[in-house]
Amino acid sequence: MWELVGAERFHVVIPFAKKIKFQANDNRRNPEMLLDLIKSNAMIRF
């Protein structure tokens, strides 16, 4: 599975990404990590 995923480049679009809001802006990495998790889930489910 990992060979197949690593052999290709994927373009994942998250249409609702700009609508995601966090209550606390203490950790600015949270939105980036959430979007990375969504993208990786899409790749694995491919």
C-alpha positions, 0 to 999 in steps of 0.5 A: 500500500505504501509503495502505491501511495508513494509512487503517485502525487495526490492533489487533495482539495478541502472545499470547507477548509476556509470555514473551519474556525477554532475557539482558541488561537493559542496554538496556531499549528492546530488548523494546519495539523487538522488539514494534514490529517484530512489530506492523509485520510483521503490519500489512504482511502484512495 
